[in-house]
Amino acid sequence: MHSTPVLAPDTTIAIVGAGRLGGVLARALRAAGFGVLGPLRRDDRMPDADLALLCVPDSAIAAVAFAARPHARLVAHVSGATPLADVDFSIHPLQTFTGTETPEVFRGIGVAVDARTPEALAVAEQLATALGATPFRVDDAHRAAYHAAASFASNFVLTVLDAAERLAAPSGLDRAHLAPLVQQTVDNWVASGAASALTGPIARGDEATVARQRAASADVADLFDALATATRAVADRKPRS
Ligand SMILES: NC(=O)c1ccc[n+]([C@@H]2O[C@H](COP(=O)([O-])OP(=O)(O)OC[C@H]3O[C@@H](n4cnc5c(N)ncnc54)[C@H](OP(=O)(O)O)[C@@H]3O)[C@@H](O)[C@H]2O)c1
C-alpha cells in the first residue's frame, strides 16, 4: 500500500465524455470535494488539469488520450475491457450506469484499478476510496475475462429477464410479478452460489416438464436451448442431499 497521499483537495480532474458514466462520475467527484472540469463534450476545449479521466467509448480512448496528454499530469480511462496501452491508469467501477444516478451509487461497490506506476496506482486507489468504493486490482492479462464476467452479471441478465417478461405477458404478468422471484434468486445466489441455489425442473431432473416449457418458448428457442444446456451443467454441480 502507498502511505503518501497523492490526491489532494485541490487536485483538478477533467472528465472527458458526457455520456452515461461521465456525468455521474463528474457529480460524484465534485461531491467528494475535487475541482472537476466537465464533463466535457466532443467539441469542448481540453482544459489543463492534474488528471484527465476519459469516459468515452473504448474505440475513442487512444485518440482522446493522445489529445489529453499535453493537458494533464496523468491520463486514465474508466473502461473494464481496454488495456493500459494509452493511459497511466484505469479505474473501472463494477456497476451499471444509465446516467441518472446520484453520487451515492459508488458507495460500497468494487472498482477495478490498474496502473503503469506505483504513483498512478495510488491515485487510482485513492479516487476509488474517495468515491466510497473499494479498489481491487485487475491487470491486463485478466481484463477481458473480468469484463466478460461483468457482462454476464449485468447485460446478459437483462437479456434473460427480457425473455421472461415476454413469455409471461400473455398470462397477464408484468415485471412487478416477476421481480420478487428475481430478487430472491439473486439473494440465494449471493448467499450460497448457483449450484446450491438452483431449483426448478432441471434441478429436479424433470425433463418432461422441461420439454413442455421448450415447446412454449418458440420465440426464444435458441436462448432456451443454450440456457437449458448450461443449467444442466450447474445442476450437475449441485450438492447431493
Ligand atoms: N455505462 C456504464 O454502465 C459503464 C460502467 C462502467 C464503465 N463504463 C465505461 O465508461 C466509458 C463510457 O461508457 P458510457 O456507457 O458512459 O458511454 P456513452 O454513454 O456512450 O458515453 C460516451 C460519451 O463519450 C462521448 N465521446 C465520444 N468521443 C468523444 C471524444 N472524442 N471526445 C469527447 N467525448 C467523446 C460521446 O459523445 P457523442 O454522444 O457525441 O458520441 C458520449 O457522450 C466506457 O469506457 C465504458 O466501458 C461504463
PDBQT file of the ligand as one rigid body, heavy atoms in Angstrom, charges set to zero:
ROOT
HETATM    1  N1  LIG A 301     -22.341   2.946 -18.578  1.00  0.00    +0.000 N 
HETATM    2  C1  LIG A 301     -21.846   2.013 -17.754  1.00  0.00    +0.000 C 
HETATM    3  O1  LIG A 301     -22.603   1.285 -17.092  1.00  0.00    +0.000 OA
HETATM    4  C2  LIG A 301     -20.350   1.883 -17.576  1.00  0.00    +0.000 A 
HETATM    5  C3  LIG A 301     -19.888   1.168 -16.448  1.00  0.00    +0.000 A 
HETATM    6  C4  LIG A 301     -18.525   1.065 -16.234  1.00  0.00    +0.000 A 
HETATM    7  C5  LIG A 301     -17.635   1.625 -17.143  1.00  0.00    +0.000 A 
HETATM    8  N2  LIG A 301     -18.113   2.281 -18.243  1.00  0.00    +0.000 N 
HETATM    9  C6  LIG A 301     -17.132   2.828 -19.193  1.00  0.00    +0.000 C 
HETATM   10  O2  LIG A 301     -17.355   4.211 -19.384  1.00  0.00    +0.000 OA
HETATM   11  C7  LIG A 301     -16.925   4.575 -20.700  1.00  0.00    +0.000 C 
HETATM   12  C8  LIG A 301     -18.054   5.330 -21.373  1.00  0.00    +0.000 C 
HETATM   13  O3  LIG A 301     -19.175   4.498 -21.385  1.00  0.00    +0.000 OA
HETATM   14  P1  LIG A 301     -20.661   5.124 -21.347  1.00  0.00    +0.000 P 
HETATM   15  O4  LIG A 301     -21.578   3.995 -21.052  1.00  0.00    +0.000 OA
HETATM   16  O5  LIG A 301     -20.696   6.346 -20.499  1.00  0.00    +0.000 OA
HETATM   17  O6  LIG A 301     -20.811   5.513 -22.882  1.00  0.00    +0.000 OA
HETATM   18  P2  LIG A 301     -21.746   6.599 -23.565  1.00  0.00    +0.000 P 
HETATM   19  O7  LIG A 301     -22.979   6.822 -22.745  1.00  0.00    +0.000 OA
HETATM   20  O8  LIG A 301     -21.881   6.189 -24.980  1.00  0.00    +0.000 OA
HETATM   21  O9  LIG A 301     -20.898   7.930 -23.470  1.00  0.00    +0.000 OA
HETATM   22  C9  LIG A 301     -19.719   8.134 -24.174  1.00  0.00    +0.000 C 
HETATM   23  C10 LIG A 301     -19.588   9.620 -24.378  1.00  0.00    +0.000 C 
HETATM   24  O10 LIG A 301     -18.315   9.885 -24.944  1.00  0.00    +0.000 OA
HETATM   25  C11 LIG A 301     -18.505  10.919 -25.900  1.00  0.00    +0.000 C 
HETATM   26  N3  LIG A 301     -17.392  10.953 -26.826  1.00  0.00    +0.000 N 
HETATM   27  C12 LIG A 301     -17.112  10.121 -27.857  1.00  0.00    +0.000 A 
HETATM   28  N4  LIG A 301     -15.971  10.509 -28.464  1.00  0.00    +0.000 NA
HETATM   29  C13 LIG A 301     -15.543  11.609 -27.792  1.00  0.00    +0.000 A 
HETATM   30  C14 LIG A 301     -14.459  12.475 -27.966  1.00  0.00    +0.000 A 
HETATM   31  N5  LIG A 301     -13.568  12.266 -28.953  1.00  0.00    +0.000 N 
HETATM   32  N6  LIG A 301     -14.317  13.498 -27.093  1.00  0.00    +0.000 NA
HETATM   33  C15 LIG A 301     -15.206  13.713 -26.095  1.00  0.00    +0.000 A 
HETATM   34  N7  LIG A 301     -16.300  12.926 -25.907  1.00  0.00    +0.000 NA
HETATM   35  C16 LIG A 301     -16.452  11.887 -26.749  1.00  0.00    +0.000 A 
HETATM   36  C17 LIG A 301     -19.822  10.593 -26.554  1.00  0.00    +0.000 C 
HETATM   37  O11 LIG A 301     -20.300  11.725 -27.215  1.00  0.00    +0.000 OA
HETATM   38  P3  LIG A 301     -21.213  11.576 -28.529  1.00  0.00    +0.000 P 
HETATM   39  O12 LIG A 301     -22.559  11.196 -27.994  1.00  0.00    +0.000 OA
HETATM   40  O13 LIG A 301     -21.140  12.921 -29.137  1.00  0.00    +0.000 OA
HETATM   41  O14 LIG A 301     -20.605  10.488 -29.381  1.00  0.00    +0.000 OA
HETATM   42  C18 LIG A 301     -20.649  10.210 -25.325  1.00  0.00    +0.000 C 
HETATM   43  O15 LIG A 301     -21.220  11.336 -24.695  1.00  0.00    +0.000 OA
HETATM   44  C19 LIG A 301     -16.545   3.271 -21.425  1.00  0.00    +0.000 C 
HETATM   45  O16 LIG A 301     -15.149   3.113 -21.378  1.00  0.00    +0.000 OA
HETATM   46  C20 LIG A 301     -17.229   2.213 -20.582  1.00  0.00    +0.000 C 
HETATM   47  O17 LIG A 301     -16.538   0.968 -20.633  1.00  0.00    +0.000 OA
HETATM   48  C21 LIG A 301     -19.444   2.432 -18.476  1.00  0.00    +0.000 A 
ENDROOT
TORSDOF 0
